[in-house]
């Protein structure tokens, strides 16, 4: 049985106005993760991701690069207890 995981991410850098949310949603959906992503007022992007731990790690690695127009400075990751029930991977506004 695959180990399930949940991670809370804060992505710093040039991550707003560069399609970061849409591309994160696309990457998470392709990988098969559930959760959400949103812009924060301080210029960062926040996400909560759930799924197989190896897949969550894959999305974290993707977020460290992001889409072509972004410039990611760092990604803060806080591991949390898996909860389930998030459904699809959504963009929050």
N, C-alpha and C positions, 0 to 999 in steps of 0.2 A: 504494500500500500504506500502510495506517495505521501510524503510529509506535506501537510498544508501549512501555509504561512500567511501572515498579514503584515504589511509594512506601511508606515506613514512617511511620506517623502516631502521634503521642502527643497525645491530646486532654485538655486541662486544664479544670477548672471543676466545676460540678455535673453530672457525667456518669455517675454510678453511681446505681442505684435509680430511674432515670427512663426505662427501656427503651431506652437508647442503643444497646446491642449489637444487640438485635432489630431496631430501626429502621434501624441501619446495614446489617445483613444484608439487610433488605428493599430498601433503596435500592440497594445494590450489585447485588443480583440483578436488579432492574428495569433498571438501567443495563447489565448484562451483564458485570460484573467478577468476578474470582476473588480468593480470599484468605481472610483470617480477621480476627476481632475478639475482644478479650478485655478483662476488667477487670484492672487491676494493683493490687497491695496498697497502693500509695501514693495511691489514689483517682482515678487517671487511667484512660483507656481507650486501649489500643494496638491498631493495625490494620496489616496488610500487604495492599496492594491491587495487583492487576495487571490490565492490559487495554490498550485503546487509550488513548493519552495524554490525549486530550480527555475520555474517560470517567473516567479517574482524577482529572483536574482537577475534573470535575463532582462526584465524591464528596467530594473535599477541600472544595469549596465548601459542599456539604451539611453536612459535619461542622463547619464553622465556625458553623452555626446549630443543628443537631441537632434532636431531637424537641421538642415543645412544652414539656415540663417541665424540660428541661435549660437550663443557663446556661453556654455555652461561653466560656471566657476566652481561650483561644488553642489553635491546632493547630500543633504542630511537625511539619514535613514533611522527611524525608530521602529524596531520590531515590536509587534503587538501580538496578543493571543488571537488566533484564527477564530472568527465568529461566523462566517458563512452568511448567506442570505443577501448579498449585495446585488445579485442578478447580473445585469450587463455592466459594461464599463461606460460610464456616462460623463459628460461634461457638465459641470455645475456652473451656474451663473450667479 
